[in-house]
Amino acid sequence: MGLASTTTTTLLSASLCTARRGFPPPRQTRHHHFRSLSTFRKCNLNQQISLGKNRAERVRCSVVEVEVEDEACELVNGVELSIGEGDDNIQAYLFKAVKNNNGAGVLLLSDIFGFQDSATRDFAYQVACHGYNVLVPDLFRGDPWAKSRPKTMFEQWLASQDPQRVANDIATSTKWIVDEFTAAGISNKLGIIGFCFGGGRVIDVLAADQGACFSTAVSFYGTRMDAAAASKIKVPVLFISGDNDPLCPVSVLSEFEKIIGKGSKVVIFKGRGHAFAHRPGSLEEDEDAEQAFTLMRNWLHDGLVVNS
């Protein structure tokens, strides 16, 4: 269906949003790249993980598209982490770019299906392919929503996910990645991405952060977003959604764009419903998912690499 815009959104030419072919992978091999991880090990907070600092290995980029060699995607290390102590201890995955590490970090907040979901991990892996160090925390403490559960139980399950506990776990994750960057001598601020549930939490996190750690953000079809929190956000946010998404109305995103300002942008895809960018269900959605990924990728590059 392609891109549309709200009344407050800058129109984007579809020709400028064409993604490098290969993301997402074809439907029958969608998770192939994740299965090709060269390393996947467990460690804890005290185990040092070196983040790449060589600026000569920066991803080549133009305003429109970042160029990345195909073999770079074979050089992403996946590490299973246990971070925090005591009641603050949570599980997470770190996807670390090896060959083309640009020294920038991204915190990725999952949808309700959790950090172990293959669609979330595949997306995080693809982001890491473009030079980033991507941390994906377990927001649900081992109890994500499952499609096998009766839908009538959803609100009860969601109510069991204490908002303060989730906020604390995100804070623990943020502290961990900031500490890793400090230990590696990297001063770059961080980016944050969220889908659905996680996209809504992006707003909460940025409002509390006040620009201290995060310098840019991307919210994909965020749910249950707090309008009162938007006025406290100090950094630009890219909102991506579909015009046929009842969980994330276009009118709400337009209002958030106005409230936040600071170069924030809303991009709406015509005919698309919820979760199309990281869970495309058709070839047509695959094409829009590619465009959405490129928009996000260029947004992160501008915010974390060009302006670092």
C-alpha positions as CSV (number, residue, x, y, z in Angstrom):
1,M,0.0,0.0,0.0
2,G,2.9,2.4,0.7
3,L,3.4,5.5,2.7
4,A,0.8,8.1,3.7
5,S,1.1,11.1,5.9
6,T,-1.0,12.7,8.6
7,T,-1.8,16.4,8.3
8,T,1.2,17.2,10.5
9,T,3.6,14.7,8.8
10,T,6.1,15.5,6.1
11,L,5.3,13.5,2.9
12,L,8.1,11.1,2.0
13,S,8.8,9.9,-1.5
14,A,8.5,6.1,-1.8
15,S,11.6,6.2,-4.0
16,L,13.6,7.5,-1.1
17,C,12.4,4.8,1.2
18,T,13.4,1.7,-0.7
19,A,15.2,-0.7,1.6
20,R,18.2,-2.8,0.7
21,R,16.7,-6.0,-0.6
22,G,17.0,-8.8,1.9
23,F,15.0,-7.4,4.9
24,P,12.8,-8.9,5.8
25,P,14.0,-12.3,4.4
26,P,11.5,-14.1,2.2
27,R,8.6,-15.6,4.2
28,Q,9.9,-19.1,4.1
29,T,13.4,-18.1,5.4
30,R,12.4,-15.2,7.6
31,H,14.5,-16.3,10.6
32,H,17.4,-17.7,8.6
33,H,19.8,-15.0,9.6
34,F,19.2,-15.4,13.3
35,R,20.0,-19.1,13.1
36,S,23.3,-18.3,11.6
37,L,24.6,-16.5,14.7
38,S,28.3,-17.3,15.0
39,T,28.3,-17.1,18.8
40,F,25.5,-17.5,21.4
41,R,26.6,-17.9,25.0
42,K,25.5,-17.1,28.5
43,C,27.2,-14.6,30.8
44,N,26.4,-12.3,33.7
45,L,26.8,-8.6,34.6
46,N,30.3,-9.1,35.8
47,Q,31.6,-10.5,32.5
48,Q,33.1,-7.9,30.3
49,I,31.7,-7.6,26.8
50,S,33.8,-5.4,24.5
51,L,31.9,-2.9,22.3
52,G,33.5,-2.0,19.1
53,K,35.2,1.5,19.1
54,N,36.9,1.6,15.7
55,R,35.3,4.6,14.0
56,A,36.9,3.5,10.7
57,E,34.5,0.7,10.6
58,R,31.5,3.0,10.6
59,V,28.6,2.1,8.3
60,R,28.7,3.9,5.0
61,C,25.7,6.1,4.7
62,S,23.9,8.7,2.7
63,V,20.8,10.7,3.6
64,V,18.7,8.1,1.9
65,E,20.2,4.7,2.5
66,V,22.9,3.0,4.6
67,E,25.2,0.7,2.6
68,V,26.1,-2.5,4.4
69,E,27.9,-5.5,2.8
70,D,26.0,-8.7,2.9
71,E,28.7,-10.6,4.7
72,A,28.5,-8.2,7.6
73,C,25.3,-9.9,8.7
74,E,27.3,-13.0,9.3
75,L,29.4,-11.1,11.9
76,V,26.9,-10.4,14.7
77,N,27.4,-12.1,18.1
78,G,24.4,-13.0,20.2
79,V,24.9,-13.1,23.9
80,E,22.4,-14.2,26.5
81,L,22.7,-12.1,29.6
82,S,21.7,-12.0,33.2
83,I,21.8,-8.4,34.4
84,G,21.0,-6.7,37.7
85,E,21.1,-8.2,41.2
86,G,18.6,-9.6,43.6
87,D,15.0,-8.5,42.8
88,D,16.3,-6.4,39.9
89,N,17.9,-9.4,38.1
90,I,16.5,-9.9,34.6
91,Q,17.3,-11.8,31.5
92,A,18.3,-10.1,28.2
93,Y,19.9,-10.7,24.8
94,L,22.7,-8.6,23.4
95,F,23.3,-8.6,19.7
96,K,26.7,-7.0,19.0
97,A,27.9,-5.9,15.6
98,V,31.5,-7.2,15.0
99,K,32.8,-6.2,11.6
100,N,31.1,-2.8,11.2
101,N,30.4,-1.8,14.8
102,N,29.7,2.0,14.9
103,G,29.9,2.3,18.6
104,A,26.2,3.1,19.1
105,G,23.8,1.2,21.3
106,V,20.1,0.6,21.0
107,L,17.6,-0.6,23.6
108,L,14.8,-2.6,22.0
109,L,11.5,-3.1,23.9
110,S,9.5,-6.0,22.7
111,D,5.8,-6.5,22.1
112,I,3.7,-8.6,24.4
113,F,5.2,-11.8,23.1
114,G,8.5,-11.1,24.8
115,F,12.2,-10.9,24.2
116,Q,12.6,-14.6,23.1
117,D,10.0,-14.3,20.3
118,S,11.6,-15.0,16.9
119,A,10.2,-12.0,15.2
120,T,11.7,-9.7,17.8
121,R,15.0,-11.4,17.8
122,D,15.2,-11.4,14.1
123,F,14.5,-7.7,13.9
124,A,17.1,-7.0,16.6
125,Y,19.6,-9.0,14.7
126,Q,18.9,-7.1,11.5
127,V,19.5,-3.8,13.4
128,A,22.8,-5.1,14.7
129,C,23.8,-6.0,11.1
130,H,23.9,-2.3,10.4
131,G,26.6,-1.7,13.1
132,Y,24.6,-1.4,16.3
133,N,24.8,-3.1,19.7
134,V,21.2,-4.0,20.5
135,L,20.0,-5.0,24.0
136,V,16.6,-6.8,24.2
137,P,15.5,-7.2,27.9
138,D,12.8,-9.6,29.2
139,L,10.1,-7.1,30.1
140,F,7.8,-9.9,31.4
141,R,10.1,-11.8,33.7
142,G,9.5,-15.1,31.9
143,D,5.8,-14.6,31.5
144,P,5.1,-13.1,28.1
145,W,1.7,-13.3,26.5
146,A,1.1,-16.6,24.5
147,K,-1.2,-16.9,21.5
148,S,-2.4,-20.2,23.0
149,R,-4.0,-18.3,25.9
150,P,-7.7,-17.3,25.7
151,K,-8.1,-13.7,24.7
152,T,-10.5,-13.2,27.6
153,M,-7.5,-13.5,29.9
154,F,-5.5,-10.8,28.2
155,E,-6.5,-7.9,30.5
156,Q,-5.9,-10.0,33.6
157,W,-2.4,-11.0,32.3
158,L,-1.6,-7.4,31.4
159,A,-2.7,-6.2,34.9
160,S,-0.2,-8.7,36.4
161,Q,2.7,-6.9,34.6
162,D,3.2,-4.2,37.2
163,P,4.1,-0.9,35.4
164,Q,6.6,0.1,38.1
165,R,8.3,-3.3,37.9
166,V,8.5,-3.0,34.1
167,A,9.9,0.6,34.4
168,N,12.5,-0.6,36.9
169,D,13.6,-3.4,34.6
170,I,14.0,-1.0,31.7
171,A,16.0,1.3,34.0
172,T,18.2,-1.7,34.9
173,S,18.7,-2.5,31.3
174,T,19.6,1.2,30.5
175,K,22.1,1.3,33.3
176,W,23.7,-1.9,32.1
177,I,24.3,-0.6,28.6
178,V,25.4,2.8,29.8
179,D,27.9,1.1,32.1
180,E,29.2,-1.0,29.2
181,F,29.7,2.0,27.0
182,T,31.5,3.9,29.8
183,A,33.8,0.9,30.4
184,A,34.5,0.8,26.6
185,G,35.3,4.5,26.6
186,I,32.3,5.3,24.3
187,S,30.4,8.6,25.0
188,N,27.6,8.1,22.4
189,K,24.1,8.5,23.8
190,L,21.7,5.6,23.2
191,G,18.7,5.0,20.9
192,I,15.5,3.2,21.9
193,I,13.1,1.2,19.8
194,G,9.8,-0.3,20.8
195,F,7.0,-2.3,19.2
196,C,3.4,-2.3,20.4
197,F,3.6,-2.6,24.2
198,G,7.2,-1.7,24.0
199,G,6.4,1.2,21.7
200,G,4.1,2.6,24.3
201,R,6.8,2.2,27.0
202,V,9.2,4.2,24.8
203,I,7.2,7.3,25.7
204,D,7.3,6.6,29.4
205,V,11.1,5.9,29.3
206,L,11.9,9.1,27.4
207,A,9.8,11.2,29.8
208,A,11.7,9.9,32.8
209,D,15.1,10.0,31.0
210,Q,14.8,13.7,30.1
211,G,17.5,13.4,27.5
212,A,20.1,12.0,30.0
213,C,20.8,8.7,28.2
214,F,18.7,8.5,25.1
215,S,19.2,10.9,22.2
216,T,16.7,9.5,19.7
217,A,13.8,7.0,19.5
218,V,11.5,5.0,17.2
219,S,8.1,3.9,18.4
220,F,6.3,1.3,16.2
221,Y,2.5,1.4,16.6
222,G,2.8,2.0,20.4
223,T,-0.1,1.0,22.6
224,R,-1.5,2.6,25.8
225,M,0.7,5.7,25.4
226,D,0.5,8.4,28.1
227,A,-0.2,11.8,26.5
228,A,0.8,13.5,29.8
229,A,4.3,12.0,29.5
230,A,4.8,13.3,26.0
231,S,5.4,16.9,27.1
232,K,8.4,15.8,29.2
233,I,10.3,14.2,26.3
234,K,13.4,16.1,25.3
235,V,14.5,14.1,22.1
236,P,12.9,13.5,18.7
237,V,10.8,10.5,18.2
238,L,9.9,8.7,14.9
239,F,6.4,7.2,15.0
240,I,5.6,4.4,12.5
241,S,2.2,2.9,12.2
242,G,-0.6,1.9,9.8
243,D,-3.8,3.8,9.1
244,N,-5.8,0.6,9.8
245,D,-4.5,0.0,13.3
246,P,-7.2,0.3,16.0
247,L,-4.6,-0.1,18.8
248,C,-2.6,3.0,17.7
249,P,-4.9,5.6,16.1
250,V,-3.4,8.1,13.7
251,S,-5.0,11.0,15.5
252,V,-3.1,10.0,18.7
253,L,0.2,9.9,16.9
254,S,-0.4,13.3,15.3
255,E,-1.1,14.8,18.8
256,F,2.1,13.2,20.2
257,E,4.1,14.6,17.3
258,K,2.9,18.1,18.0
259,I,3.4,17.8,21.8
260,I,7.0,16.4,21.5
261,G,8.2,18.5,18.6
262,K,12.0,18.6,18.4
263,G,11.9,17.2,14.9
264,S,9.7,14.3,15.7
265,K,7.9,12.7,12.8
266,V,4.9,10.5,12.1
267,V,4.9,8.1,9.1
268,I,1.7,6.2,8.3
269,F,1.5,3.3,6.0
270,K,-1.8,3.1,4.1
271,G,-3.9,-0.1,4.6
272,R,-1.6,-1.5,7.3
273,G,-2.8,-2.8,10.6
274,H,-1.0,-3.6,13.8
275,A,2.6,-5.1,13.8
276,F,3.1,-5.1,10.1
277,A,6.7,-3.8,10.4
278,H,8.1,-6.7,12.5
279,R,5.5,-9.4,11.8
280,P,4.5,-9.0,8.1
281,G,1.9,-11.5,7.1
282,S,2.0,-11.1,3.3
283,L,4.3,-10.1,0.4
284,E,2.7,-6.7,0.3
285,E,3.4,-6.2,4.1
286,D,7.0,-7.4,3.5
287,E,7.5,-4.5,1.1
288,D,6.1,-2.0,3.6
289,A,8.2,-3.6,6.4
290,E,11.3,-3.0,4.3
291,Q,10.4,0.6,3.9
292,A,9.7,1.0,7.6
293,F,13.0,-0.6,8.5
294,T,14.9,1.8,6.2
295,L,13.1,4.8,7.7
296,M,14.1,3.5,11.2
297,R,17.7,2.7,10.1
298,N,18.3,6.2,8.6
299,W,16.7,7.8,11.7
300,L,19.0,6.0,14.0
301,H,22.0,6.8,11.8
302,D,21.2,10.5,11.8
303,G,20.6,10.5,15.6
304,L,23.4,8.2,16.8
305,V,26.2,8.2,14.2
306,V,26.0,11.5,12.3
307,N,25.1,13.6,15.3
308,S,27.1,11.8,17.9
